[in-house]
Amino acid sequence: MEALPPGVLGATLFAAVLIAYVARAAFGNTIVSSAPIADQPRLQFVFDGLLFCAAGLLAAVFNYAVYHFPLAAGVNLMTGFIAAAFFIALDMALARERIMIQQAAQQGHLIDPPTRFYPMTRKFFLIAMVTAVLVTVIIGMVIAKDVAWLANIGGDVAMDIAQARWAVEIEIFFIMAVLLMWVVNLIYSYAGNLNLLFQNETSVLERVTQGDLSQMVPVATHDEFGAIAGYTNTMISGLRHRFRLIAALKLAEEVQQDLLPQAPPQKNGLDLAGISIYCDETGGDYYDFIDIDADRIALVVADASDHGVGAALHMTTARAFLLFGVQHYPGPDKLLTEVNRFLAKDSEATGRFMSMFYLQIDLRQKRLSWVRAGHDPAILYDPAKDRFQDLNGDGVVLGVVDDYVFETSMLQSWSPGAIVLIGTDGIHESRNAQGELFGRERIKQIIKQHADQSAEQIKTAVVGDVDRFRGEAAIEDDLTLVVARLL
């Protein structure tokens, strides 16, 4: 290359680069922008790399044809242009990627998350290898040229060597400075892109930690950041669905609680209390006080199979059938026979069922009438005789056998102050951390200890003792009980 005057060589190189930039300005944006968004950075790299390599080839061919440029010098020139093309094209690709990242931050999702991605570590390794090879080749070419030049030095040897050393040092320093500038520029560009990607990710995650799920992480690259953004967005979508589900369950809980009695009815000679505690937001337990007439009231406790939303819907259906049947009250046995017939039709496909204890209290005749549809027996305590009695009776669960006919069991008269407790198996089957069951005997002991207190106090005592017994163990089933003091 030293065969050409520096001014001529510089003008030739400047003209070739100028032609490359003019072609890039005229066609580059159109060609790259027409490609799919995900492919634009790669296409930008290929386009700019080929363009500047073509500029180098054009300069070498022109110099060879016009100025009889040596082929060896043309190869050296072409090698320099290839190195420049690599660094310039890579910087332009990073700039294109940076635009995509910024657009993704402004517009949301820009591309689909990658199902397979090219790891950034592999990209860094390839770039480092190519950079090392190019630097090594260029430095080797410079050293080889300078060694050949030093070998041809003549005249004053001492002066020529001193001048040659200074010229070689300046040349190597200049080339290393240019290469270092390109490498630092690439590092800066990569760092800027990584910073934008981190900001996009962390800003959305910060909102998520504050409960704001309104934004998704922008996806702008087909690397680890794109995959992480995709996984994060899947997580956010899942959280949105979960929050909607929780809100729906909260609404269902409120609706179900509204279906339960807000307060027991007031009846002369009767003290009532009831409660339902669900292990989930909704449950399948149900209790009710049905005011039949001035002298009669019915206490209902039911337990649908399983728990959760499905059990709650089943319970709601049974409640509707029950309250509809009470409008033309035929008596406990006929009422539950009709309810069972309707429930069996609805439950045929699902296999769901429900146990129920229906107790009618006739205050004028002092008579208890009940139907036990597969439910645990109610407990009757006579404080005057200090005696417990289980209110047993035959009957299957509701919703299984559609033509089953229930029968009413009766007890004539009771002692003043007698206590009736109807509960679900969530009480006596509660377990502590050691797996021990609470049991029905503990329930009877609580009734006996608080027999002189109100129905509300007895209910509170049972619930409190169950909580203390369970301790840190998880609640496994819904808990419902109704307490009646027969005064």
Stockholm file with secondary structure:
# STOCKHOLM 1.0

chainA/1-487         MEALPPGVLGATLFAAVLIAYVARAAFGNTIVSSAPIADQPRLQFVFDGLLFCAAGLLAAVFNYAVYHFPLAAGVNLMTGFIAAAFFIALDMALARERIMIQQAAQQGHLIDPPTRFYPMTRKFFLIAMVTAVLVTVIIGMVIAKDVAWLANIGGDVAMDIAQARWAVEIEIFFIMAVLLMWVVNLIYSYAGNLNLLFQNETSVLERVTQGDLSQMVPVATHDEFGAIAGYTNTMISGLRHRFRLIAALKLAEEVQQDLLPQAPPQKNGLDLAGISIYCDETGGDYYDFIDIDADRIALVVADASDHGVGAALHMTTARAFLLFGVQHYPGPDKLLTEVNRFLAKDSEATGRFMSMFYLQIDLRQKRLSWVRAGHDPAILYDPAKDRFQDLNGDGVVLGVVDDYVFETSMLQSWSPGAIVLIGTDGIHESRNAQGELFGRERIKQIIKQHADQSAEQIKTAVVGDVDRFRGEAAIEDDLTLVVARLL
#=GR chainA/1-487 SS CTTSCHHHHHHHHHHHHHHHHHHIIIIIHHHHHTSCGGGHHHHHHHHHHHHHHHHHHHHHHHHHHHHCCCHHHHHHHHHHHHHHHHHHHHHHHHHHHHHHHHHHHHHSCCSCCCSSCCCHHHHHHHHHHHHHHHHHHHHHHHHHHHHHHHHTCCSSHHHHHHHHHHHHHHHHHHHHHHHHHHHHHHHHHHHHHHHHHHHHHHHHHHHHHTTCCSCCCCCCCSSHHHHHHHHHHHHHHHHHHHHHHHHHHHHHHHHHHHHSCSSCCCBTTEEEEEEEECSSSSCSEEEEEEECSSSEEEEEEEEESSCSHHHHHHHHHHHHHHHHHHTTCCCHHHHHHHHHHHHHHHHTTTCCCEEEEEEEEETTTTEEEEEEEBCCCEEEEETTTTEEEEECCCCCCBTTCTTCCCCCEEEECCCTTEEEEEECHHHHTCBCTTCCBCCHHHHHHHHHHTTTSCHHHHHHHHHHHHHHHHTTSCCCSCEEEEEEEEC
#=GC SS_cons         CTTSCHHHHHHHHHHHHHHHHHHIIIIIHHHHHTSCGGGHHHHHHHHHHHHHHHHHHHHHHHHHHHHCCCHHHHHHHHHHHHHHHHHHHHHHHHHHHHHHHHHHHHHSCCSCCCSSCCCHHHHHHHHHHHHHHHHHHHHHHHHHHHHHHHHTCCSSHHHHHHHHHHHHHHHHHHHHHHHHHHHHHHHHHHHHHHHHHHHHHHHHHHHHHTTCCSCCCCCCCSSHHHHHHHHHHHHHHHHHHHHHHHHHHHHHHHHHHHHSCSSCCCBTTEEEEEEEECSSSSCSEEEEEEECSSSEEEEEEEEESSCSHHHHHHHHHHHHHHHHHHTTCCCHHHHHHHHHHHHHHHHTTTCCCEEEEEEEEETTTTEEEEEEEBCCCEEEEETTTTEEEEECCCCCCBTTCTTCCCCCEEEECCCTTEEEEEECHHHHTCBCTTCCBCCHHHHHHHHHHTTTSCHHHHHHHHHHHHHHHHTTSCCCSCEEEEEEEEC
//
